[in-house]
Amino acid sequence: MSVTGEGTPGDVPRSALADTVLRRLPAVYAAAADPERAAQNRAYMRDVAPFLGLTSPVRRGLSRTVLAGVPRPDEADCTAVALRCWLLSEREYHYFAVDFLRRSVTYCSSGFLPVVRYLLTTVPWWDTVDLLAAQVVGGLVAADHGLTADMDAWIEDEDRWLVRAALLHQLRYRENTDTERLFGYCARRSGHGDFFVRKAVGWCLREYAKTDPDAVRAFVAGHRTRLAPLSVREALRNVGP
């Protein structure tokens, strides 16, 4: 399935690369499944999805086996791999797709953003949302500043995961951070009722404090009555009041 402008699935693009990957992936991953660990992982992740029980080091090694000899992907390949992985139930397949996109985002155009939006809002939880936001959405926006209009829309969305993604998309920008948007987004969502949004407000400020701690201290001082205590603690964790 592709993804329409409304964020709904259409047809999966044809992709020989995706055919190869999706032929190998379930067999390789399932052979290493650990049911006891899978149950623990599912409980830890609040039952967002079933798990195979693969540790991160094991999963990374298996992924190298799956991708052995696979050529460089194009945008259609990225779309097909991601969306076909998302159709599989176990969470490790979603992790595979996220890792694949993190490595391949430079091969995708701004037209790939609706695909990522679909991933962010389908079976969403912080474990996939955060990496997609910081490393995939962030990469797309850095390559095409026109996508900041989409971030301006996401920060106002009713979906908490899109709000979190908008807050976190500049997490790796450092000195290239658009501070007007960073602080504007944090101010706009300072009173949000959701834990994951309040945490993201503090997190993105804490990360930018590594680049400009004085600016973050000043922002927090000027908005302390509006910011949630959680956001303030996160923002100032490494720089002090």
N, C-alpha and C positions, 0 to 999 in steps of 0.2 A: 504493500500500500504506500502510496505517496500521501502527502498531507496537504489539505487545501488551506486557503487563507483563513478559514474559520477554525483551523486546528483539528479537523476531522479526517479520518483515514480514507484514502482512496485505493488505488492499485499499487502494489509493490513494483518498483522498477525492475526490469529484467537485468540480471547481473550474474555473469558466470562466476565472478569472484565470490559473490554471496552464496551461490549454489555450492561452491567448494567448501566455504567456511561452515555453512549450515549443515552440510553433510558430515563434516568431521566433528564439529563442536559437541553435539549431544553425546556421541559415542565416547569421545575422549573424556569429557567431564563426568559423565555418568559412571564410567568405570572406576573413578576415584572417589565416589560418593561415600560419605561417612554419616549414616543415619543418626547416630547419637549426637554428633556435632550439629547436624542439620536441625534437630529439634531445639538445641540450645540457641542456635542462631535465629531461628524463627521466633522464639520467645523474646530474645534480646531486641529484635527489630519490631516488636509489637505486632507480630503476625501479619506484617504487610504483604508477605509472600512466602511460599515454601522455599526451602533451601536444599542444596545438595550436601552441604557441610564441608566445603573446601576452604582451607585456610588460604590467605592471600599468597604466600609463597608457592604453595601447590598450584593454585589457580594460575599464577603468572607462568609457571613452568609448562602447564598444560596448554596455555594460550600460545606459547611459542611453538608447540607441536602443531596446533591447529593452523597457525599462520605460516608454517614453513613453506617456502616457495611461492607464496601468494604475491602477486604483483602489486604495485602501488595502486591504491584505489582512486577512483574519481568520485564526484559527488553522488552519482547514481548508485555506485557501490556502497558508499557510506549510508545512504538512505536505506537501501535494501538490507544491509547487514543489521543496522540498528532496529529497523521496524520488525524484521523477522525474528531477531533475538527477543524483542519485547513481547512477541506472541508466545514465547516459551514461559512456562510458569515459574521455574526456579530462578531465584534472585541472581545466582551467579551468571546466568546468561545475560542478564541486564548489565552486570558489572563488566562482562566481556565487551558488550556494545559500548559502554561508556569509555573503557580503556581504548577501544578501537578508534572512537571519535576523537579522543584527546590526542592521539598520535596523528590523526588524519585531517584535523580541522582546517589546516592550511590548504587542502585541496578542495575545500567547499566555498561556495559563494554566499553572499548575503541571502540568497534564496533558500538556503538550508535552514534558516532560523525557524520556519514553521514546523519542520521536523523536530527540532530540539524542543520547541514549545510543547509538542505532543508528548515527547518523552518526559518532560518536566511535570506534566499534569496527568499522566497515565501511570498507575501504580506508584504514586509519588511518595517518597520519604527522603530524609536528609542524606542517606547514603548514596543515592544517585543524583539528587538535585544539586548538592554542593559542588561536586566535580563538574557536572554539566554547566553549572552557572559560571564558575571561575575559569574553567579551561576551555570550554567549547563556546558558550555564549560570549565570554570575554574575548576569545580569539576572533570571533566573527565581528563583534562590534569594533575591535581595534583595527580590523582590516577595512571596515566600511562604517565610517562615523555616521552615515545616514541611519543606521540601525539604532542610534540613540533615541529616535522617535518611538521605536518599539519599547525601549526600556522605560521611557516616560509613560507609556501606556501600561506596561506591566506593573509599575510601582503603584498604580491606582487600581489594579485589578482586585476583584474579590477573592481570587485564589491565592492563598497564603504562600504557595510554592513559587508562583510567578513573582510575587512581591519579594520573596527571599532571593530569587535568582537575580532580580533587578538590583537589589542591594549588594549582592556578592559578585556581580559580573566584573567589577574593577579590582577584585581582590589581589590580583597579581600585577597591577599596572604600576605601582610604586610612583616614581616621579612623573609618570605620564597620566596619573589620575586626573580626571575631570572633577576638581574639588567642588565646583559649584553644584554639580549633580550629586556627588557623594554626600555633601552636607545637606543639600536640599532634600534628597531622598530620606535621609535619616530624620530630618526635622518633620517631614511630611508623615512619616510612619512611626514617630516617637511614641504615640499613644496607642499603638496597635494592641489588640487584646490577645494575640497569639504568641505563645512562647517562642516558636521558631522564628518569627519575625523580629521580636524583641532581641533575641540572641543574635540574629544576623546584623541588626543595627549596631550592636556593640562590637561584633566581630570585624565588620568592615572598617569601623573606626580604629579598633586596636591594630589592624594590619596597616592602615595608613599612618598610624602613629610611629611606625618604624621609619617612615620617610619624613614626616613633619609632626613631631610630638607637640610642639607649641600650638599648632593649628587645631589639633584634636583637643588639647586641654581647653583652649579658648572656646571651641564649639560646645564642649560639655558644660563649661561654666555658664555659657549663655543660654543653655537649654536644659539645665539640670531639673527645673521644675516640671518639664514636659517629658523628659526621658525616663523610662522605667529604670528602677534600681539595677536590674539585671544588665541593661544596656550600658549604664554608667560603669558598673564593675568591670564588664568586658572591655569597654573602651579604654579604661585607665589602668588595666591590669599590669602593664609593663612600664608605664611612664609616670604614674602617681598623679595626684590631684594638682 
